[in-house]
Amino acid sequence: MDKKISVRIKFFSGLDKDLKLENYNPAEGIRIVIPKGKRLKLALKAMGLKTFSDCAYFRSGERISPWSKLRDGDEVTCLKPSGGG
């Protein structure tokens, strides 16, 4: 039997609206349970995110890629980079 892990994913920069998440609280994010060894990309895809290169992802303050393997208890922040001048 595969071991499951629990991760929390937080969406910012309007990503929650893009994903049509109702009653979303950015302070809490969304906790999901996935099989151990899964990559961020697969977790995001399961939540409805279709493009991954448009966003920046962080785990414990460090930038990670959609190909990063998730670990039990991870908290991942997802946001659209913005710029201006």
N, C-alpha and C positions, 0 to 999 in steps of 0.2 A: 504494500500500500504506500502510495506517495505521501510524503510529508507536506503539509500545507504551511504557508507563512502568511502573516498579516502585515500589510503595508498601508500607509496613509499617503494619499495623493492630494495635493492642494493646487487648485487652479486659480490663476490671477490674470489680469490684463484682458478680461472679457472672455476667457476660454470657457468659463462655466456657462455663459450665455450661448456661446457657439455650440456647446454640447447639450444645451437645453436641460441643464440640471435644475430641477425645481427645489426651492427652499434650500439652496446651497449656502453654507456658512463657510467663508474662506478661512476663518480661524480654526475650524474643525477639519475641513477637507472631507475626503471620502476614504473610509477604511474598506479595503478589499482583502479577500483571502484568495490566494493563488497557490499553485503548486510550487514547491521549492525549486530554485534554479531558473525560474522564468525571467525573461528580460523585460525591462521597462516598456519597450515597444509593444510587446504582446499585452501587457496590462492596459496600456493606453488605448490600444486598438479595441480591446474588449469594452472599454468605456465609451467608444464612439469616435475617438480622435482618428482622423484619416490621414493627415499629413504631419510628419514629425520634424522635418527640417526647419519649419517656420518658428519653432519654439526653443526656449532654453530650459534646461532641466538641472536642478540642483539637489544634492543629497548632503545633509549636514554641512551646508555652506560651500560644498565643492561642486563644480560643474561636472555633469556626467552626460553620457550619450544615451540615445534610445536603446543602444545595444548593451548597456550595463545590466548585469544580473542583479536582481533585487534580493535583499536579505530580510529576514524576519525583523520587524520593528522599524524598518526604514520609513523615513518621511521624505517624500519627494515633492519639490515645488516646481510647478510648470508655469512658464509665462512667455508671453510674446515680447521679444525685445522691442524697445521703442527708441526712437532717436529724435533729435531736433536740434535746432540751433538758434 
